[in-house]
């Protein structure tokens, strides 16, 4: 009984820490996004609220709470309230299966993993929760009884469905290599520097592009395209309901970064892990691994911001064309090429370096194939135009 109580208390503290880190990162992502935007655009960023503007997120929170909580007269009230709550809930639930670290020894034979829940279908959990997230946007847009909100919601739904297909195919390549849906098993298969990014460079590029689309970030922010839809799906929202939608976006960015770190960059693995274990013990090494995964996730948050202030927004037809006729065929090619990465070394007793070489060789093969395809497609279009 005492052992169960100790493990439960440790797990509760861990969940609270992850919850606090997630909310803190989301809050201060707004601040750092303004800092980076100011740097990229050669202007002054936030510098009024506290030293260097570090209290700006608190000022924003006060502003959101003090705004009028407006609900349109002709809206579906309860669904209007449910929309942002659902987006926030799904954003927070996704991180439950991410292993932020290895096992911690509390003494007296008590050990627990730095992971919310260790299930053998961890990747399916991530995809399931992410798929539910679009309902928050769809319900909010429909309940607003506003044509711009509804158009933004429909865009978000079609965009998420389209890019989840390519994302799922990119994950299949990871599953082929590790043989497990468990996020813990995927991280353990990458220990000692055998990160999946070395064997799946194409899969990673596909995944990060789809992550931009799933998070509705530029250049895939068509659901809230202000030049066409005023504010998109959250046009009618104000106060903390609007804050929930905006907060959920930044939480999704952080969680997406943690998922990419888990699948492709070794999770909590880092160089010289064994040296740290021998010098300071496993607990210290595992806590450093916890920090390493957080650092990797924050790097991807920076990439999200960097791309937002660098690239222009796609047209909607370009976005859908990229998802269906671009990413899905490339993802299918990557699945086939992953089969070669697995079979050839096993058949000819090749080393891991040979597997990495085969993986990298897939990039020029893919480029040549795309060039040939577009040359043929372009020729057909010219013939059709001349015939007309």
N, C-alpha and C positions, 0 to 999 in steps of 0.2 A: 504493500500500500504506500509506504514511504517512498519507494523507488518510483512508482507511478506518479506520485505527487511532484517529485523533484523534476522528472522528465517533462511533465505537463507545465510546471512553472517555467522551466528553461525554454520550452517551445513557445509559451505565451510571450515571454520577454523577447524572443527572436522575432516573432510575428509583429510585435509592437515596434521593434527597431526597424524592420523592413518597411512597415507602414509609414513610420516617421521619415525614413530616408526617401521613400518614394514621393511623399507629399512635399518634403523639403526641396528635393531636386526639381519637382514640377514648379514650385513657387519661384525658385531662383533661376529656373530656365528662362522665365520671362525677362528677368533682369539681364542675364548674360546674352540673351538674344538681342536686346537693345544695344548692349555694349558692342557686340560683333557687328550689328547692322550699322552702327555709327562708325566703326572702324572701316568697314568695307566701303561706306559711302562718304568717308572723309568729313565727318561732322561730329558734333559733341553729343554724347549719349546722356543717359540719366545722371544728373549730378546735383540734384536739389535735396532729395530725401535722405539725409544722413551723409556721412563721409563717403565720397565716391558714389553716392546714390544707392548704397547697399540696403537702405530701408524702403526702396521703391516697391518691392512686392507687398510689404505691409501696408503701404499707402494705397496700393491697388486693391487689397483686400478690404480695407476700410471703405473705399469708394464703392465697391461692389455691394457691401452690406448696407450702405446708406442710400443706395439708389431705390427708386420706387419699384416695388415688385408688381409689375404690370401683367395682367392676364387679359388677352383680347376677349371682347364680349361674345363673339361668335365662335370661339375655339372650343374644343373638347377639353374641359378643364382638367380632369384627372389624367388623361393621356398627355396633356401639355406639361403637367408636373412630372409624370413618369419618365418622359423622354430623357431629360438631362440626368435624372437619377440612374437610369439604366446605363447610360454611357459611362458615368462615373463608376458604377458598380463593376461593370465588365472590365474597365481599365485596371482596377485594383485587383481583380481576381486572377488576372492572367499570370501574375508573378508567383502564384502559389506553388507551381511545380518547378520553378527555376532553382537549381542547386547553387546557392551563393557561396558555398564552401563545403569542405569535407567534414568528417566526423570530429566533434569536440568531446574530449574526455573530461567529465566533471568530477572524477574520483569515485572511489567506492564501487567501481564497476558500472557507473552511470555514464552512458554515451548518447549523444543525439546528433543528428545531421543538421547542417545549416540549410535546411530546405523545408518549406511549409508542409507539403505532402509529397511523399515519394511513391508515385503510382507508376505502373508499368505501361501506361498509355499517356505519358506526359505530353508528347507532341500533339496527340489528338485533343488533349485538354486545352492546349494553347489555341489550336485551330477552332475548337468548339466555342470557346469564350470569345475569340476574335470575331467569329461569325455572328455571335449574338450582339456584339457591339454596334453593328449597323442598325439594329432595331431601335436603338436609342435615338439615332439620327432620323430614321424613317418615321418613327412614331411622333417625334417632336415636330418634324416638318409637316406631317399630315394633320396633326392636331391643331396647328397654328391657324388653319383655314386661310392660308395666304398662298397665292399662286407661286410667288418667288420661293417661299419656304418649301413648298411641295416639289418644285423643280429641283431645288438643291438636294432634297431628300432622295428623290428618284435617281439623281446623278450619283449620289453617294452609294446607294444600293447597287446599281449596275456596275459602278467602278469597283467596289469591294468584291463582288461576285466574280468579275472578270479577272482581277489580279490574284484572287485566292487560288484560282486554278493553276496559274504559273508558279505561285509560291508552293502549293502542294506538290507539284512535280519536282521542284528543286529540293524539297525535303525528302522525296523518295530516294534520291541519290545518297543522301546521308544515311537513310535507313538501310539501304543496300550494303553500305560499308560497315555499319555498326551492328546490324541485325537486331536492333531493339528500338522500341518507341519510347523507352524511359530516358528522360533528360539526364538523369544521373549516370546511366550506362553510356550515353553518348559522350559525356564529359570524361568519364573514366577511360574511354577508348582513345582519348586524345592526350593522355598524360605523357610527360617527358618530351614535350615539343612536337608530338605527332598531331599537330592541329589539322583540322579538316580543310582549312583554307588552302593548304598545300596540295590537297587532292581534289578539291572542289572549287577552283577559282571561278569557273563559269556559274556554278550553282550559287556561290556567294553574290556575284553581281546580279543574278536574277532575283535573289532573295531581298537584297537591299533596295532594288528598284520597286519591287512589290511592297516592301515596307513603307516606302514613301507614299505609295498609292493608298495603302491601308490606313495610314495616319492622316490622310488628306493634306499632305504637306506639298508646298510648291516643289516641282512644277505640276503636281497632281491635285491642286486645291480647287478643282472645279466646283465641288458642292457648295463652297462659300465664295464664289467668284464675284467680288464686289462690283466689277465693271458690267456684269450682266444681271446679277441676282440680288443686288443691294447688300444683304449680309448672308444670303444663302439660307440654309435650313434653320439658322437661329436668328433670322431677321426680327421676329416678334418677341424675342427673349430679352430680359433685362435682369438686373440685380444678380443674385447668386445662382439663378437658373442658367443665365448666360455664363457666369463664372464656372459652373460645373462643366459645361461643354468645352470651354477653353482649357480648363484644368485637365480634363480627360485627354485632350490632345497632347499635352506635354507629358502626362503620365504614360500614354501610349508610346511616345518617342523613347522615353527611358526604358520601358519594358521591352520595346523592339530592340534597343541596343543590347539589353541583357540577353535576349533570346539569340541575337546574332553572335554575341560573345560565347554563349553556351554551345551553339551548333558548329561554329566555324573557327573560333579562336581559343579553344581549350577551356572555356569556362573559368574556373578558379585556378587553372594551371599557370605557372609562371617560371621563368628561368631560375636555376639554382635552388629549386625547391628542396632537394635532398640535402644540400649544404645547410640550409636554414633549419631543417629538421634535426640534423646532427648537432648543430650549434645551440639551438634554442628550444628544441622540442616540437612535437607535432601540433600542439595547440597554437603556439605562436605562428608556425608556418601556415596553419589553416586560416587563422585570422588575417594574415597577410594575403592569402588567396582570396578571402572575402573582399579585401580592399582592391585586389587586382581585378576582380570581375566588375566591381563598381566603377573602377577607372576605365575599363574597356567600354562599359555601357555609356559613360559620360563622354567618351571620345565619339561614339556614334551620335549622341545628342548634338555635339558640335558639328558633325558632318551634316545632320539635318538642317541646322541653322545656316551653315556655310552654303549649302545648295540653294536654300530659300533666297538668299540675297545675292545669288550669282546667276541663276538660270531664269528665263521667262516662263510664264505659264503656257501649257499646251492648249490648243483648241480641243474641244471635246471629241471631235472625230479622230484627231491625232492620238488622243489618249486611248480610245477604244481600239483603234487600229494597232497601236503598239502592243496592247495587251493580248489581243486575239491572234493577230497575224505575225507578231514579232516574238513575244516572250514565250508563248506556249510551244511553238515549234522548236525554239532554242532549248527550252526545258526538256522536251522529248529527246532532242539530240544528246543533251547532257546525261539523261538516263541511260541511253545506249552506250555512250562513251564511258560511263561509270562501270558498265558491265565489262568493257575491255580493261579498265584499270584493275578490276578485281580478278578477271580470268587470266590475263596474260602473265602477270607475275606468278600466279599459282601454277600455271601450265609449264612455264620455263624456269621456275625457281629464281626469279629476279628479286633484287633487293628493293627496299622501300624507296630508295633514290630513283630506281627505274619506274616505280609507280608514280612518283612525282613528275618525272619526265614525260610519261604518257599523258598525265593530267594536263600539263602545260602544253604539250603538243596538240591537245584538243582545241586550243584557242586559235592557232593559225588555220587549222582544218575548218573550224566554224566560220572564220572570217572569209576564207576562200569560198565556202559553200554559200554564204550570204551574198557574196559578190556575184557569183554565177546566177543565183536565184533572181537577184534584182536586175541583172543584165537581161535575163530572159523575160522577166516581167515587164521591164521597160521597153524591150523590143516589141512585145505584143501590144502594149499600149500605143506605141507609135504607129504600128500597122493598122490598128483600129481607128486611130485618128485620121490617117491618110485615106482609109476606106470611106470615111464619112465625108 
